[in-house]
Amino acid sequence: MRNNVILAIMAVTAIGLSACKEKSTTTATDANGTTTQSTVSRDLDQHGDGRVTGTVETQTTVDPPGMMNKTTTEETKTEVK
């Protein structure tokens, strides 16, 4: 009997959580030969209690002509509603 209750709780928890993930990458090179690559990842999670957690991760890499001068910046923002 106890196992059935635990299984029922696990099923409700699994159904109550849903997720949506999206990832996009863009690359561009300007007239001076500098290449910029941006990757944006979006993740939405809806919890069983109605809360929604949104996370956006951004990674930008700038690579000017030449060696050893590539820079990468990363930023993560999370919001719960």
C-alpha positions in Angstrom: 0.0 0.0 0.0 2.8 2.4 0.9 4.5 1.8 -2.5 1.3 2.7 -4.3 1.1 6.0 -2.4 4.7 6.8 -3.2 4.2 6.0 -6.9 1.1 8.2 -7.0 3.0 11.1 -5.5 5.9 10.6 -8.0 3.4 10.6 -10.9 1.7 13.8 -9.8 5.1 15.4 -9.4 6.3 14.4 -12.8 3.1 15.6 -14.5 3.2 18.9 -12.6 6.6 19.8 -13.9 7.0 20.8 -17.5 9.9 22.4 -19.3 10.6 24.2 -22.5 14.2 24.6 -23.8 15.4 26.6 -26.7 18.9 27.4 -28.0 20.0 29.6 -30.8 23.4 30.6 -32.2 24.3 33.4 -34.5 27.7 34.2 -36.1 28.7 37.3 -38.0 31.9 38.7 -39.4 32.3 42.5 -39.9 34.3 44.3 -42.6 37.4 44.3 -40.4 37.4 40.5 -40.1 36.1 40.4 -36.5 33.9 37.4 -35.9 31.2 37.6 -33.3 29.3 34.5 -32.2 26.4 34.7 -29.8 24.6 31.7 -28.2 21.4 32.2 -26.3 19.7 29.4 -24.3 16.2 29.9 -22.9 14.7 27.5 -20.3 11.2 27.7 -18.9 10.1 25.4 -16.1 6.5 25.4 -14.9 6.1 23.9 -11.5 3.1 22.0 -10.2 2.1 24.9 -7.8 1.8 27.3 -10.8 5.2 29.0 -10.4 7.2 29.6 -13.6 11.0 29.8 -13.6 12.7 31.4 -16.6 16.4 31.2 -17.2 18.3 32.9 -20.1 22.0 32.2 -20.6 23.9 34.3 -23.1 27.5 33.6 -24.3 29.2 36.0 -26.6 32.6 35.4 -28.2 34.4 38.2 -30.1 37.4 37.1 -32.2 39.3 39.9 -33.9 41.9 39.0 -36.5 45.2 37.9 -35.1 46.1 35.2 -32.5 45.4 34.9 -28.8 42.9 37.9 -28.6 39.5 36.1 -28.5 37.3 37.2 -25.6 34.2 35.4 -24.3 31.5 36.8 -21.9 28.8 34.9 -20.2 25.6 36.1 -18.5 22.8 34.2 -16.8 19.5 35.7 -15.7 16.8 33.8 -13.7 13.3 35.0 -12.8 10.6 33.2 -10.9 6.9 34.3 -11.2 
